[in-house]
Amino acid sequence: MKSFEKNYYVNEYAVIDENVEIGEGTKIWHFTHIQSGARIGKHCVLGQNVNVGNNVIIGNYVKIQNNVSVYEGVTLEDYVFCGPSMVFTNIIDPRSKYPQVGSKYYIKTLVKEGASLGANSTIVCGNTIGKYAFVGAGAVVTKDVPDFALVVGNPARIIGWVSEAGKKLIFDENGYAYCEKCNKKYKFENGKVFEV
């Protein structure tokens, strides 16, 4: 395990393998396991019973709630929120009789900056969750989610758009919306939302 200043917290009941990087100010709680090659950024919080797979990359200020496994092949950018018991996958066609062990079999998943993944949601591997997207509790994501999209259901579908702060956006007749919480303006155009 290496850190430049070793100013992070690891609970005595957590397991940290060799060759792991942990950023300053990060907190790792009870019964969590960080596997070899994982890199965890600064000021993250990993709750109870979290598993971080080999070679996983986690950005800064990420919050991972209890009972989440972040499998090899998953990358979480800065400020991602993973709700309690949400699920990542990393193999598209798992079979016990035909094991697929090793990184060459793992299909990559990217969760971009600021995205929130609700409690008990499932992210099927090979998909990208866009910046500041919001995946509702229990949703099953089977395709890419655009930036700022609010998705719910099984399979997950877009039901609206949210700001960087997670507030639902209401667009005017010209396709503009404003969020008072983050003090930012957004534009809806060609089926996409972007900050202006």
PAKOLDO-125576 format. One record per residue: x, y, z of N, C-alpha, C, O, CB in turn; residue in one letter. Coordinates in steps of 0.2 Angstrom, whole numbers, padded with zeros to 4 digits, always signed. Glycine has a CB too. Layout:
# residues N
XYZXYZXYZXYZXYZa/...
# end
This chain:
# residues 196
+0004-0006+0000+0000+0000+0000+0005+0006+0000+0009+0006+0004-0005+0000+0006m/+0003+0011-0004+0007+0017-0004+0003+0023-0004-0002+0024-0008+0012+0017-0010k/+0005+0028-0001+0002+0035-0001+0008+0040+0001+0012+0038+0004-0004+0036+0004s/+0007+0046-0002+0013+0050-0001+0014+0052+0006+0019+0053+0008+0012+0056-0006f/+0008+0054+0009+0009+0056+0016+0005+0051+0021+0006+0052+0027+0006+0063+0017e/+0002+0046+0019-0002+0041+0023-0006+0044+0028-0008+0042+0033+0003+0037+0027k/-0009+0050+0025-0014+0053+0030-0021+0051+0027-0025+0056+0024-0013+0061+0030n/-0023+0045+0028-0030+0043+0026-0032+0038+0032-0028+0036+0036-0030+0039+0019y/-0038+0036+0032-0040+0031+0037-0042+0024+0035-0046+0024+0030-0046+0034+0041y/-0040+0019+0038-0042+0012+0036-0044+0009+0042-0040+0008+0047-0036+0008+0032v/-0050+0007+0043-0053+0003+0049-0049-0003+0050-0047-0006+0045-0060+0002+0048n/-0048-0005+0056-0044-0011+0058-0047-0017+0055-0043-0022+0054-0044-0012+0065e/-0053-0018+0053-0056-0024+0050-0057-0024+0043-0059-0028+0040-0063-0024+0053y/-0054-0019+0039-0053-0018+0032-0047-0022+0030-0042-0023+0034-0053-0011+0030a/-0047-0025+0024-0041-0028+0021-0039-0024+0015-0042-0023+0010-0043-0036+0019v/-0032-0023+0015-0029-0019+0010-0023-0023+0007-0018-0024+0011-0027-0012+0012i/-0024-0025+0001-0018-0029-0002-0012-0025-0004-0012-0019-0003-0021-0033-0009d/-0007-0028-0006-0001-0025-0008-0002-0021-0015-0007-0023-0018+0005-0030-0009e/+0002-0016-0016+0002-0012-0022-0004-0009-0023-0007-0009-0029+0003-0017-0028n/-0007-0005-0018-0013-0001-0018-0011+0006-0017-0007+0007-0012-0018-0004-0013v/-0014+0011-0020-0013+0018-0019-0019+0021-0016-0025+0020-0019-0011+0022-0025e/-0019+0024-0011-0024+0028-0007-0023+0035-0006-0017+0036-0003-0026+0024+0000i/-0027+0039-0008-0026+0046-0008-0027+0049-0001-0031+0046+0003-0030+0050-0013g/-0024+0055+0000-0025+0058+0007-0032+0060+0009-0036+0061+0004-0021+0065+0007e/-0034+0059+0015-0041+0061+0017-0046+0055+0016-0052+0056+0018-0043+0067+0014g/-0044+0050+0012-0049+0045+0011-0050+0041+0017-0046+0040+0021-0046+0040+0005t/-0057+0038+0018-0059+0034+0023-0061+0027+0021-0066+0027+0016-0064+0038+0028k/-0059+0022+0024-0061+0015+0022-0063+0012+0028-0060+0011+0033-0055+0011+0018i/-0070+0009+0028-0073+0007+0033-0073-0001+0034-0070-0004+0030-0080+0009+0034w/-0077-0003+0039-0077-0010+0041-0078-0015+0035-0082-0014+0031-0082-0011+0046h/-0074-0021+0035-0075-0026+0031-0074-0025+0024-0077-0029+0019-0082-0029+0032f/-0071-0019+0022-0070-0018+0015-0063-0021+0013-0058-0021+0017-0069-0010+0014t/-0063-0023+0007-0057-0026+0004-0055-0022-0002-0059-0021-0007-0058-0033+0002h/-0049-0020-0002-0046-0016-0008-0040-0021-0011-0035-0023-0008-0042-0009-0006i/-0041-0023-0017-0037-0028-0020-0031-0025-0024-0031-0019-0025-0041-0032-0025q/-0026-0029-0025-0020-0027-0028-0021-0023-0034-0025-0024-0039-0015-0033-0029s/-0017-0017-0035-0017-0013-0041-0022-0008-0041-0022-0004-0046-0018-0018-0047g/-0027-0008-0036-0032-0003-0036-0029+0004-0034-0024+0005-0030-0037-0004-0031a/-0032+0009-0037-0030+0016-0036-0036+0020-0034-0040+0021-0037-0026+0020-0042r/-0035+0023-0028-0041+0027-0025-0039+0034-0023-0033+0035-0020-0044+0023-0018i/-0042+0039-0026-0040+0046-0025-0041+0049-0018-0042+0045-0013-0044+0050-0030g/-0041+0055-0018-0041+0059-0012-0048+0060-0009-0053+0060-0013-0038+0066-0013k/-0049+0060-0003-0055+0062+0000-0061+0058-0002-0067+0060-0002-0057+0069-0001h/-0060+0051-0003-0065+0047-0004-0068+0043+0002-0065+0044+0007-0063+0041-0009c/-0074+0041+0002-0077+0037+0007-0080+0031+0005-0084+0030+0001-0083+0041+0011v/-0077+0025+0007-0079+0018+0006-0082+0015+0012-0079+0014+0017-0073+0014+0003l/-0089+0014+0011-0093+0011+0017-0091+0004+0019-0086+0001+0016-0100+0012+0015g/-0095+0002+0023-0094-0005+0026-0096-0010+0020-0100-0010+0016-0099-0007+0031q/-0091-0016+0020-0092-0021+0015-0092-0019+0008-0096-0022+0004-0099-0025+0017n/-0087-0015+0006-0086-0013-0001-0080-0017-0003-0075-0018+0001-0084-0006-0001v/-0080-0020-0009-0075-0023-0012-0072-0019-0019-0076-0017-0023-0077-0030-0014n/-0066-0017-0019-0063-0014-0025-0058-0019-0028-0053-0021-0025-0059-0007-0022v/-0060-0021-0034-0056-0026-0038-0049-0024-0040-0048-0018-0039-0060-0028-0044g/-0046-0029-0042-0039-0028-0045-0039-0022-0050-0043-0022-0055-0036-0034-0048n/-0034-0018-0050-0033-0013-0055-0039-0008-0056-0039-0004-0061-0031-0016-0061n/-0043-0007-0052-0049-0002-0052-0046+0005-0051-0042+0006-0047-0055-0004-0047v/-0049+0009-0055-0047+0016-0054-0053+0020-0051-0058+0020-0054-0044+0020-0060i/-0052+0024-0045-0057+0028-0042-0054+0035-0041-0049+0036-0039-0059+0025-0035i/-0058+0040-0044-0055+0047-0043-0056+0050-0037-0056+0046-0032-0059+0051-0048g/-0056+0056-0036-0056+0060-0030-0063+0061-0028-0068+0062-0032-0052+0067-0031n/-0064+0062-0021-0071+0064-0018-0077+0059-0020-0082+0061-0021-0073+0071-0021y/-0075+0053-0021-0080+0047-0023-0083+0045-0017-0079+0044-0012-0077+0042-0027v/-0089+0043-0017-0093+0040-0011-0096+0034-0013-0100+0033-0018-0098+0045-0008k/-0094+0028-0010-0096+0022-0011-0100+0019-0005-0096+0018+0000-0091+0017-0014i/-0106+0018-0005-0110+0016+0001-0109+0009+0002-0106+0005-0002-0117+0018+0000q/-0112+0006+0007-0111-0001+0010-0113-0006+0004-0118-0005+0000-0115-0002+0016n/-0110-0011+0004-0111-0017+0000-0111-0016-0007-0115-0019-0011-0118-0020+0002n/-0106-0013-0009-0105-0012-0017-0098-0015-0018-0093-0014-0015-0105-0004-0018v/-0098-0019-0024-0092-0022-0027-0090-0018-0033-0094-0018-0038-0093-0029-0028s/-0085-0015-0034-0082-0012-0040-0077-0016-0043-0071-0017-0041-0079-0004-0038v/-0080-0020-0048-0076-0025-0051-0070-0023-0056-0071-0017-0058-0080-0030-0055y/-0065-0027-0057-0060-0025-0062-0063-0023-0068-0068-0027-0071-0055-0031-0062e/-0061-0018-0072-0064-0015-0078-0068-0009-0077-0070-0006-0082-0068-0021-0081g/-0070-0008-0071-0074-0002-0069-0069+0004-0067-0065+0003-0063-0079-0003-0063v/-0071+0010-0070-0067+0016-0068-0072+0021-0066-0078+0022-0069-0063+0019-0074t/-0071+0024-0060-0075+0029-0057-0072+0036-0057-0066+0036-0054-0078+0028-0050l/-0074+0041-0061-0071+0047-0061-0072+0051-0054-0076+0049-0050-0073+0052-0067e/-0070+0057-0054-0071+0062-0048-0078+0063-0046-0083+0063-0051-0067+0068-0049d/-0080+0063-0040-0086+0065-0037-0092+0060-0039-0098+0062-0039-0088+0072-0039y/-0090+0054-0041-0096+0049-0042-0099+0046-0035-0095+0046-0030-0093+0043-0046v/-0105+0045-0035-0109+0043-0029-0112+0036-0031-0115+0035-0036-0114+0048-0027f/-0110+0031-0027-0113+0024-0028-0117+0022-0022-0115+0022-0016-0107+0019-0029c/-0124+0022-0023-0128+0021-0018-0128+0014-0015-0125+0009-0018-0135+0022-0020g/-0131+0012-0009-0130+0006-0006-0132+0000-0010-0138+0000-0013-0134+0006+0001p/-0128-0005-0010-0130-0011-0013-0131-0011-0021-0134-0015-0024-0136-0014-0010s/-0128-0006-0024-0129-0005-0031-0124-0010-0034-0119-0012-0031-0128+0002-0034m/-0125-0012-0040-0121-0018-0043-0118-0016-0050-0121-0013-0054-0125-0024-0045v/-0111-0017-0050-0108-0017-0057-0107-0024-0059-0106-0029-0055-0101-0013-0056f/-0106-0025-0066-0104-0032-0069-0098-0030-0073-0096-0025-0075-0110-0035-0073t/-0094-0036-0075-0089-0035-0079-0088-0040-0084-0083-0040-0088-0082-0035-0075n/-0093-0045-0084-0093-0050-0090-0100-0050-0092-0105-0050-0088-0091-0057-0087i/-0101-0051-0099-0108-0050-0102-0111-0057-0102-0117-0057-0102-0107-0047-0109i/-0108-0062-0102-0111-0069-0103-0107-0074-0098-0104-0079-0100-0110-0072-0110d/-0108-0073-0092-0105-0077-0087-0108-0084-0087-0114-0085-0087-0106-0074-0080p/-0104-0089-0086-0106-0096-0085-0101-0099-0080-0095-0099-0081-0106-0100-0092r/-0103-0103-0075-0099-0106-0071-0095-0112-0074-0090-0113-0072-0104-0109-0065s/-0098-0115-0079-0095-0121-0082-0090-0118-0087-0085-0122-0089-0100-0125-0086k/-0090-0112-0089-0085-0109-0094-0082-0103-0091-0084-0097-0093-0088-0108-0101y/-0078-0104-0086-0075-0098-0082-0071-0093-0087-0068-0095-0091-0071-0100-0076p/-0072-0087-0085-0069-0082-0089-0065-0078-0084-0067-0072-0081-0073-0077-0093q/-0059-0080-0082-0055-0077-0077-0049-0073-0080-0046-0075-0085-0052-0082-0072v/-0048-0067-0078-0043-0063-0081-0045-0057-0084-0051-0057-0087-0038-0067-0085g/-0041-0051-0084-0043-0045-0087-0045-0045-0094-0049-0041-0097-0038-0040-0086s/-0042-0050-0098-0044-0050-0105-0051-0051-0107-0054-0050-0112-0040-0055-0109k/-0055-0054-0102-0062-0056-0103-0066-0050-0100-0072-0050-0102-0064-0062-0099y/-0064-0045-0096-0068-0040-0093-0070-0035-0098-0065-0032-0101-0064-0038-0087y/-0076-0033-0098-0078-0027-0102-0079-0021-0098-0081-0021-0093-0085-0029-0105i/-0076-0016-0101-0075-0010-0097-0081-0006-0096-0086-0005-0100-0069-0005-0100k/-0082-0003-0090-0087+0002-0089-0084+0008-0086-0080+0008-0082-0092-0001-0083t/-0087+0014-0088-0084+0021-0086-0090+0025-0083-0095+0025-0086-0081+0024-0092l/-0089+0027-0077-0094+0031-0074-0091+0038-0073-0086+0039-0070-0096+0029-0067v/-0093+0043-0077-0090+0050-0078-0091+0054-0072-0096+0053-0068-0092+0053-0084k/-0088+0060-0072-0088+0064-0066-0095+0066-0064-0099+0068-0068-0084+0070-0068e/-0096+0066-0057-0102+0068-0054-0108+0064-0055-0113+0066-0052-0103+0075-0056g/-0108+0058-0058-0113+0054-0059-0116+0051-0052-0111+0050-0048-0112+0048-0064a/-0122+0050-0051-0125+0046-0045-0128+0040-0048-0132+0040-0052-0130+0051-0042s/-0127+0035-0044-0130+0028-0046-0134+0026-0039-0131+0025-0034-0124+0023-0047l/-0140+0026-0040-0145+0025-0034-0144+0018-0031-0142+0013-0034-0152+0026-0037g/-0147+0017-0025-0147+0011-0022-0150+0006-0026-0155+0006-0029-0151+0012-0015a/-0147+0000-0026-0149-0006-0029-0149-0006-0037-0152-0010-0040-0156-0008-0026n/-0147-0001-0040-0146+0000-0047-0141-0005-0049-0137-0007-0046-0145+0007-0049s/-0142-0007-0056-0137-0012-0059-0134-0009-0065-0138-0006-0069-0140-0019-0060t/-0128-0009-0066-0124-0006-0072-0121-0012-0076-0117-0015-0074-0119-0001-0070i/-0125-0014-0081-0122-0019-0085-0116-0017-0089-0115-0011-0091-0127-0021-0091v/-0111-0021-0089-0104-0019-0091-0104-0017-0099-0108-0019-0102-0099-0025-0090c/-0099-0013-0100-0098-0010-0107-0102-0004-0108-0102-0001-0114-0101-0015-0112g/-0105-0001-0103-0108+0005-0104-0105+0011-0101-0101+0010-0096-0115+0005-0101n/-0106+0017-0103-0104+0023-0100-0109+0027-0097-0115+0028-0100-0100+0027-0105t/-0108+0029-0091-0113+0034-0087-0110+0041-0088-0105+0042-0086-0114+0032-0080i/-0114+0045-0091-0112+0052-0093-0111+0056-0087-0113+0055-0081-0117+0055-0097g/-0107+0062-0088-0106+0067-0082-0113+0069-0079-0117+0071-0083-0102+0073-0085k/-0113+0069-0073-0118+0071-0068-0125+0068-0070-0130+0071-0068-0119+0079-0069y/-0125+0062-0073-0131+0058-0074-0133+0056-0068-0129+0055-0063-0130+0052-0079a/-0140+0054-0067-0143+0052-0061-0147+0045-0063-0151+0045-0066-0147+0057-0058f/-0144+0040-0060-0147+0033-0061-0152+0032-0055-0149+0031-0049-0142+0027-0062v/-0158+0031-0056-0163+0030-0050-0162+0024-0047-0159+0019-0050-0170+0031-0053g/-0164+0023-0041-0164+0017-0037-0167+0011-0040-0173+0012-0043-0167+0018-0030a/-0164+0006-0041-0167+0000-0044-0166-0001-0051-0168-0006-0054-0174-0001-0041g/-0164+0005-0054-0164+0005-0062-0158+0000-0064-0154-0002-0061-0162+0012-0064a/-0160-0003-0070-0155-0008-0073-0153-0004-0080-0156-0004-0085-0158-0015-0075v/-0146-0002-0080-0143+0001-0086-0141-0004-0091-0136-0007-0089-0138+0006-0083v/-0143-0004-0097-0141-0008-0102-0138-0005-0108-0136-0008-0113-0147-0013-0104t/-0138+0002-0108-0135+0006-0113-0132+0012-0110-0133+0014-0104-0140+0007-0119k/-0128+0016-0114-0125+0022-0112-0130+0027-0109-0136+0027-0112-0121+0025-0117d/-0128+0031-0104-0133+0036-0101-0129+0043-0103-0124+0044-0101-0134+0035-0094v/-0133+0047-0106-0130+0054-0108-0129+0058-0102-0131+0057-0097-0135+0057-0113p/-0124+0063-0103-0123+0068-0098-0130+0071-0095-0134+0072-0100-0118+0073-0100d/-0130+0072-0089-0136+0075-0086-0142+0072-0086-0148+0074-0084-0137+0082-0089f/-0143+0066-0089-0149+0062-0090-0151+0059-0083-0147+0057-0079-0148+0056-0095a/-0158+0059-0082-0161+0056-0076-0164+0049-0079-0169+0050-0083-0166+0060-0073l/-0162+0043-0077-0164+0037-0079-0167+0033-0074-0165+0033-0068-0159+0033-0083v/-0173+0029-0075-0176+0025-0071-0178+0019-0074-0179+0019-0080-0182+0028-0067v/-0180+0013-0070-0183+0008-0073-0179+0002-0076-0173+0002-0075-0188+0010-0079g/-0182-0003-0078-0179-0009-0081-0182-0011-0087-0187-0014-0088-0179-0015-0076n/-0178-0010-0093-0172-0007-0093-0172+0001-0092-0178+0004-0093-0168-0008-0100p/-0167+0004-0090-0167+0011-0088-0168+0015-0094-0166+0014-0100-0160+0013-0085a/-0173+0020-0093-0175+0025-0099-0174+0032-0096-0175+0033-0090-0182+0023-0102r/-0173+0037-0101-0173+0044-0099-0180+0046-0097-0184+0046-0101-0169+0048-0104i/-0181+0049-0091-0187+0052-0089-0186+0060-0088-0191+0063-0087-0190+0049-0083i/-0180+0062-0089-0179+0069-0088-0172+0071-0087-0167+0067-0089-0182+0072-0081g/-0170+0077-0085-0163+0079-0085-0162+0083-0079-0166+0086-0076-0162+0084-0091w/-0156+0082-0076-0154+0085-0070-0148+0090-0070-0144+0089-0075-0152+0080-0064v/-0147+0094-0066-0141+0099-0066-0135+0095-0062-0136+0090-0060-0143+0105-0062s/-0130+0099-0062-0124+0097-0059-0125+0095-0052-0122+0091-0049-0118+0102-0059e/-0130+0099-0049-0132+0098-0042-0137+0093-0041-0139+0091-0035-0134+0105-0039a/-0139+0089-0046-0144+0084-0045-0152+0086-0045-0156+0082-0044-0143+0080-0039g/-0153+0093-0047-0160+0096-0047-0163+0095-0054-0159+0096-0059-0160+0103-0045k/-0169+0093-0054-0172+0092-0060-0173+0098-0064-0175+0103-0061-0179+0088-0059k/-0171+0098-0071-0171+0104-0075-0178+0105-0078-0180+0100-0081-0165+0104-0080l/-0181+0111-0078-0187+0112-0082-0185+0117-0087-0182+0123-0086-0192+0115-0077i/-0185+0115-0094-0183+0120-0099-0189+0124-0102-0194+0122-0102-0180+0115-0105f/-0187+0130-0103-0191+0135-0106-0193+0134-0114-0190+0129-0116-0189+0142-0105d/-0197+0138-0117-0198+0136-0124-0192+0137-0129-0192+0135-0134-0204+0141-0126e/-0187+0140-0126-0181+0141-0130-0176+0136-0129-0170+0136-0131-0178+0148-0129n/-0177+0131-0124-0173+0125-0123-0168+0127-0117-0163+0123-0117-0169+0123-0129g/-0169+0132-0113-0164+0134-0108-0167+0132-0101-0173+0133-0100-0162+0141-0108y/-0163+0131-0096-0165+0129-0089-0160+0132-0085-0154+0133-0087-0166+0122-0088a/-0162+0134-0079-0157+0137-0074-0158+0133-0067-0163+0131-0065-0158+0144-0073y/-0152+0131-0064-0152+0128-0057-0150+0133-0052-0144+0135-0053-0148+0122-0057c/-0154+0135-0047-0152+0139-0042-0147+0136-0037-0143+0140-0034-0158+0142-0038e/-0147+0130-0036-0142+0127-0032-0135+0127-0034-0131+0129-0030-0144+0119-0031k/-0134+0126-0040-0127+0126-0043-0126+0132-0047-0120+0134-0049-0125+0120-0047c/-0131+0137-0047-0130+0143-0051-0127+0142-0058-0123+0146-0060-0125+0148-0047n/-0130+0137-0062-0128+0136-0068-0134+0136-0073-0140+0134-0071-0124+0129-0069k/-0133+0137-0079-0138+0137-0085-0136+0132-0090-0131+0130-0091-0138+0144-0088k/-0142+0129-0092-0141+0123-0096-0145+0124-0103-0150+0128-0103-0143+0116-0093y/-0143+0120-0108-0147+0121-0114-0149+0113-0116-0144+0109-0116-0142+0124-0120k/-0155+0112-0119-0157+0106-0122-0157+0107-0129-0161+0111-0132-0164+0104-0119f/-0153+0103-0133-0153+0104-0140-0151+0097-0143-0146+0094-0141-0148+0109-0142e/-0155+0095-0148-0153+0089-0152-0153+0083-0147-0149+0078-0148-0147+0089-0156n/-0158+0083-0142-0158+0077-0138-0153+0077-0133-0152+0071-0129-0158+0071-0142g/-0149+0082-0132-0143+0082-0127-0144+0088-0123-0147+0093-0124-0137+0082-0130k/-0141+0088-0117-0141+0093-0112-0133+0095-0111-0129+0091-0110-0144+0092-0105v/-0132+0102-0111-0125+0104-0109-0126+0111-0106-0130+0114-0106-0121+0105-0116f/-0120+0112-0102-0120+0118-0098-0118+0124-0103-0114+0123-0107-0115+0118-0092e/-0121+0130-0102-0119+0136-0106-0116+0141-0101-0115+0147-0104-0125+0138-0110v/
# end
